């Protein structure tokens, strides 16, 4: 299901198609008629992409599975928590499910704020916490056809 920007300041969701990174970046800076217009001084956007090589293993694609209802609720909770913890204007937390070939993006975490420090801190916290708390599972598919589930790394 494709993702579209919401009317509010928090954009979260899951999709089985390509992630709208350019739309996410545009969403982070409100237009002149939207709340928060003119207040963004710093924007931070993290794209997690499928890398072709994991150590010495060629990994042409990843496969993500999620407990959708819980994952979507947790993404929303994390975006709200980030907005409460830092002085943010907008927050994005989007994740892809299904097959994600190299070098496509599997996750977008982003934040905009009046000052860059809050945008950087919130974005880093979002990706680190998302990987630990959101019920999304990653499986590597290697060039030889073998597959392996991957545990999230602790930051």
Helices and strands as residue ranges (DSSP letters): E 10-15, H 21-27, E 42-49, E 53-54, E 57-58, E 61-66, H 68-85, E 88-96, E 98-101, E 105-113, H 116-133, E 136-141, E 147-150
